[in-house]
Amino acid sequence: MDPLIGILALGAFLLVSGLVYVGMREDRGRDPLQERLAQFGERELPESLEEIELQLSFRDRIVIPLVKWFANITTRFTPQKQLEATRKQLEMAGSTNDPTTFFATRIVLLVVMFFAGVFMVFGPPQFQADRGPVIQLAVVVGFAAFGFYGPVLSLRGRIRKRQENIVKALPDALDLLVICVEAGLGFDMAMGKVYEKWDNELALAFGRVLREIQLGKLRREALKDMSDRMDVPDVNSFTAAIIQADQLGVSMSKILRVQSDQMRVKRRQRAQEKAQQAPVKMMIPMVLLIFPSIWIVLLGPAALQVMALSGGGLF
């Protein structure tokens, strides 16, 4: 294999490792500004901006700006609608990453996996035997396609998992909202109780709504944005009912009570639906894996005896 290809592959691998590390670093849900302020609160004030910059680590001064610079270059060749769609998908997945970083990660993974496919085809001698040009091209293209579409598939999986967690947590959250509102609390304070008591995706979404309301956004706009970030039908109906009750002046406790009853009925129906689907899903592994093994164990000795007697010992 050409040493230049190996050097390029190594460099691309290091670059994608840096992108993944930066993405994981920025997705921890912490505020770097507050951390830096806490650090400076424990020490004397610096004399200049240069001193502040030199106190940062090599990662914050060199690696992260370099990765973001490369991500900004990729956005020049990306349509704006695709960026907006990616930003919406990242919000639905609960990620705080920037779409430019996501696109840069896809491009770097494409390059790395392409060179990995080239290495698999032209590198080790044991992989070069009995392979035509069509198979070699298919291997390289397959590796490159996996590197480019792998992050998208991972993101869709995270979205689906987050939506399932929200659907599971919504009925219990509505029950707690009903209890708090009927006890005399306001709707915002009831959402605050849900945010304090639980640590799931729905509670975190309620906490973000409360912060947006405190910053001056209207409650109906904050709830509408929350439903758009989740894209869950149950949450959409819940937020629509709350917005309508807020506009028409309907009692919030009655609306929450009705929504809570409906969500509990839907949860029971989903459980019954999964119970009805279980026999059909069990049929495939039973027919393909369990039944053949049982037949071999039970009928194998008898079949050998019948074949020996009928064939005159031929078998």
C-alpha positions in Angstrom: 0.0 0.0 0.0 1.2 3.5 -0.8 2.5 5.2 2.4 0.9 8.5 1.3 -2.6 6.8 1.5 -1.7 5.5 5.0 -0.6 8.9 6.2 -3.8 10.5 4.8 -6.0 7.8 6.5 -4.2 8.4 9.8 -4.7 12.1 9.6 -8.4 11.7 8.7 -8.8 9.3 11.6 -7.2 11.8 14.0 -9.4 14.6 12.7 -12.7 12.6 13.0 -11.6 11.6 16.5 -11.3 15.3 17.4 -14.7 16.0 15.9 -16.4 13.2 17.9 -14.6 14.3 21.1 -15.8 17.9 20.5 -19.3 16.7 19.8 -19.4 14.7 23.0 -17.9 17.6 24.9 -20.5 20.0 23.7 -23.4 17.5 24.4 -22.9 17.1 28.2 -25.6 19.6 29.0 -23.3 21.8 31.0 -22.6 25.6 30.6 -18.9 26.3 29.8 -19.4 30.0 30.6 -20.6 29.2 34.1 -17.6 26.9 34.6 -15.1 29.5 33.5 -16.8 32.1 35.7 -16.6 29.8 38.6 -12.9 29.1 38.0 -12.1 32.9 37.8 -14.2 33.5 40.9 -11.7 31.5 42.9 -8.6 33.3 41.7 -7.4 36.8 41.2 -8.6 38.8 38.2 -6.3 38.6 35.2 -4.6 41.7 34.0 -5.3 41.3 30.2 -7.3 39.3 27.7 -4.1 37.7 26.5 -3.6 36.3 30.0 -7.1 34.9 30.0 -6.6 33.3 26.6 -3.2 31.7 27.6 -4.9 30.2 30.7 -7.1 28.1 28.4 -6.1 24.6 27.6 -4.6 23.5 24.2 -7.9 21.9 23.4 -9.9 25.1 23.9 -7.3 27.3 22.2 -6.4 25.2 19.2 -8.4 22.0 18.7 -12.0 23.3 19.1 -11.5 26.5 17.0 -9.9 24.3 14.3 -12.8 21.9 14.2 -15.3 24.7 14.1 -13.4 26.4 11.3 -13.5 23.2 9.3 -17.3 23.0 10.1 -17.9 26.5 8.9 -16.2 25.7 5.6 -18.6 22.7 5.0 -21.6 25.0 5.5 -20.6 27.0 2.4 -21.4 23.9 0.3 -24.5 22.9 2.2 -28.0 24.1 1.2 -29.7 26.2 3.9 -32.9 24.0 3.9 -30.8 21.0 4.7 -29.1 22.8 7.5 -32.5 23.8 8.9 -33.7 20.2 8.6 -30.6 18.9 10.4 -31.0 21.5 13.1 -34.6 20.4 13.7 -33.5 16.7 13.8 -30.8 17.6 16.4 -33.4 19.4 18.5 -35.7 16.4 18.3 -32.9 14.2 19.4 -32.2 16.4 22.4 -28.7 17.3 21.2 -27.0 20.6 21.7 -24.6 20.1 18.8 -24.5 22.6 15.9 -25.6 21.3 12.4 -22.3 22.5 10.9 -20.3 20.3 13.3 -22.7 17.4 12.4 -22.0 17.9 8.7 -18.3 18.2 9.2 -18.4 14.9 11.1 -20.2 13.2 8.2 -17.7 14.4 5.7 -14.7 13.4 7.8 -16.2 10.0 8.4 -16.8 9.7 4.7 -13.1 10.3 4.0 -11.9 8.0 6.8 -14.2 5.1 5.8 -13.2 5.6 2.1 -9.5 5.2 2.9 -10.4 2.3 5.2 -12.2 0.6 2.2 -9.2 1.3 0.0 -6.9 -0.3 2.7 -9.2 -3.3 2.9 -9.1 -3.8 -0.9 -5.5 -3.0 -1.7 -3.7 -3.4 1.6 -3.4 -6.9 3.2 -2.6 -9.6 0.7 -5.3 -12.0 2.1 -8.0 -9.5 1.1 -6.8 -9.2 -2.5 -7.2 -12.8 -3.6 -10.0 -13.7 -5.9 -11.6 -10.3 -6.0 -12.7 -8.6 -9.2 -12.8 -4.9 -9.8 -16.6 -4.8 -9.3 -16.3 -6.3 -5.8 -13.4 -4.0 -4.9 -15.4 -1.0 -6.0 -18.5 -2.2 -4.1 -16.4 -2.6 -0.9 -14.9 1.0 -1.2 -18.3 2.5 -2.0 -20.0 0.6 0.9 -17.4 1.8 3.4 -17.8 5.4 2.2 -21.6 5.2 2.3 -21.5 3.8 5.8 -19.3 6.6 6.9 -21.5 9.3 5.4 -24.9 7.9 6.4 -23.9 6.3 9.7 -24.3 9.5 11.7 -27.8 10.1 10.1 -28.9 6.6 11.1 -27.6 7.1 14.6 -29.4 10.4 14.9 -32.7 8.9 13.8 -32.2 6.1 16.4 -31.7 8.7 19.1 -34.8 10.6 17.9 -36.9 7.5 18.0 -35.7 6.5 21.5 -36.3 10.0 22.9 -39.8 10.1 21.5 -40.6 6.7 23.1 -39.3 7.9 26.4 -41.5 11.0 26.2 -44.6 8.9 25.3 -43.9 6.7 28.3 -43.4 9.6 30.7 -46.3 11.8 29.6 -49.2 10.1 31.4 -47.4 10.2 34.8 -46.4 13.8 34.2 -50.0 14.7 33.5 -51.1 13.0 36.7 -48.6 15.1 38.6 -49.7 18.3 36.8 -53.3 17.5 37.7 -52.5 17.0 41.4 -50.4 20.2 41.6 -53.0 22.4 39.8 -55.9 21.0 41.8 -53.9 21.7 45.0 -53.8 25.4 44.1 -50.5 25.8 42.1 -50.4 27.6 38.8 -49.6 25.7 35.6 -46.0 27.1 35.4 -45.3 26.1 39.0 -46.8 22.7 38.3 -44.4 22.2 35.4 -41.6 23.3 37.8 -42.6 20.5 40.1 -42.4 18.0 37.3 -38.9 19.4 36.4 -37.8 19.1 40.1 -39.1 15.6 40.8 -38.1 13.8 37.6 -35.0 13.5 35.4 -36.3 12.4 32.0 -36.6 14.0 28.6 -40.1 15.4 29.3 -39.0 17.0 32.6 -36.0 18.6 30.9 -38.3 19.9 28.1 -40.6 21.4 30.8 -37.5 23.0 32.4 -36.5 24.6 29.1 -40.1 26.0 28.7 -39.9 27.6 32.1 -36.5 29.2 31.3 -37.9 30.6 28.0 -40.9 32.0 29.9 -38.7 33.6 32.4 -36.7 35.2 29.6 -39.8 36.9 28.2 -41.3 34.4 25.7 -45.1 33.9 25.8 -46.2 30.6 27.3 -48.1 29.5 24.3 -45.1 30.2 22.1 -42.8 28.3 24.4 -45.2 25.3 24.5 -45.6 25.4 20.7 -41.8 25.3 20.3 -41.6 22.4 22.7 -44.1 20.4 20.7 -42.2 21.2 17.5 -38.9 20.0 19.1 -40.5 16.7 20.1 -42.8 16.0 17.2 -44.9 13.5 19.3 -48.6 13.4 18.5 -49.6 13.1 22.2 -47.5 16.1 23.1 -49.0 18.0 20.2 -52.5 17.4 21.4 -51.6 18.3 25.0 -49.9 21.6 24.1 -52.8 22.4 21.7 -55.3 21.9 24.5 -53.3 24.0 27.0 -52.9 26.8 24.5 -56.6 26.8 23.7 -57.5 26.8 27.4 -55.2 29.7 28.0 -56.7 31.7 25.1 -60.4 31.0 26.0 -60.0 31.2 29.8 -61.1 27.6 30.4 -60.3 26.0 33.8 -56.8 24.6 33.5 -57.6 21.8 36.0 -60.5 20.4 33.9 -58.4 20.4 30.8 -55.5 18.6 32.5 -57.9 16.1 34.0 -59.4 15.3 30.6 -55.9 15.1 29.0 -54.7 12.8 31.8 -57.6 10.4 31.4 -57.0 10.3 27.6 -53.3 9.6 28.0 -54.0 6.8 30.5 -56.5 5.2 28.0 -53.9 5.6 25.2 -51.2 3.9 27.3 -53.5 1.0 28.1 -54.4 0.7 24.4 -50.7 0.7 23.4 -50.0 -2.0 25.9 -52.8 -4.1 24.6 -51.6 -3.6 21.0 -48.1 -4.8 21.9 -49.6 -7.8 23.7 -51.5 -8.7 20.5 -48.4 -8.3 18.4 -46.3 -10.6 20.6 -47.6 -13.9 19.2 -46.9 -12.8 15.6 -43.4 -11.6 16.5 -42.7 -14.9 18.4 -43.7 -17.0 15.4 -40.6 -16.2 13.3 -37.9 -17.3 15.8 -40.1 -20.3 16.9 -40.5 -21.6 13.3 -36.9 -20.9 12.2 -35.0 -21.7 15.3 -36.9 -23.5 18.0 -39.1 -26.0 16.1 -36.2 -27.4 13.9 -34.1 -28.1 17.0 -37.0 -29.9 18.7 -37.7 -31.9 15.5 -34.0 -32.9 15.3 -33.9 -34.0 19.0 -37.2 -35.8 19.0 -37.5 -37.3 15.5 -33.8 -37.7 14.7 -33.2 -41.1 16.3 -36.5 -42.5 15.1 -35.8 -41.4 11.5 -32.4 -43.1 11.6 -33.9 -46.3 12.8 -36.6 -46.2 10.1 -34.1 -45.5 7.4 -31.8 -48.4 8.6 -34.7 -50.9 8.6 -36.3 -49.8 5.3 -33.0 -49.5 3.4 -31.6 -52.9 4.5 -28.8 -51.2 6.4 -27.9 -49.0 3.4 -27.9 -45.8 5.5 
